[in-house]
């Protein structure tokens, strides 16, 4: 699967890491991406990172926290 794009706080962002396409893995909530489900790790932390970095278009999950990447 290509890098998933999901909507966070009303804005579409790209997830570079911190997601999985298989529902058996990951610890977060399932987000629908077209016809596929994507499970996001620590989704509440992703929302906080998006608040801190409102201009970011990509996020990665590194060392247990979400980091704005682009």
C-alpha positions in Angstrom: 0.0 0.0 0.0 1.2 3.5 -0.8 1.5 6.0 2.1 -2.0 6.5 3.4 -3.7 9.9 3.5 -6.1 10.5 6.3 -8.1 13.5 7.6 -6.9 15.0 10.9 -8.6 18.1 12.2 -10.3 18.7 8.8 -7.1 18.5 6.8 -5.8 15.7 4.7 -2.3 14.5 5.9 0.1 11.8 4.8 1.3 9.2 7.4 4.9 8.2 6.8 4.9 5.6 9.7 2.8 4.7 12.7 0.1 2.9 10.8 -0.7 -0.6 9.5 -3.1 -1.9 7.0 -3.8 -5.2 8.9 -6.4 -4.8 11.7 -4.4 -7.3 13.9 -1.5 -4.9 14.4 -1.3 -1.4 15.9 -2.8 0.1 18.9 -5.0 2.9 17.6 -8.3 3.4 16.0 -9.2 2.2 12.5 -9.5 4.9 9.9 -11.1 4.3 6.5 -9.0 5.2 3.5 -11.1 4.6 0.4 -11.8 0.9 0.4 -9.0 0.0 2.9 -8.8 0.3 6.6 -5.7 1.9 8.2 -5.0 1.5 11.9 -3.2 4.5 13.4 -1.0 4.2 16.5 -1.6 6.7 19.3 -4.2 8.7 17.3 -4.8 11.2 20.2 -1.1 12.1 20.0 -1.4 12.6 16.3 -4.2 15.1 16.8 -2.1 17.0 19.3 0.9 17.0 16.9 -1.4 18.4 14.2 -2.5 21.1 16.6 1.1 22.1 17.3 2.0 22.0 13.6 -1.1 23.2 11.6 0.9 23.7 8.4 2.3 20.2 8.3 1.2 17.8 5.5 3.0 14.7 6.7 3.6 13.0 10.0 5.8 10.1 11.2 5.6 8.1 14.4 9.1 8.1 15.8 10.3 6.9 19.3 6.7 6.7 20.6 5.6 10.2 19.4 4.2 11.8 16.3 6.6 14.2 14.5 5.7 16.7 11.7 7.8 15.7 8.7 6.8 18.1 6.0 
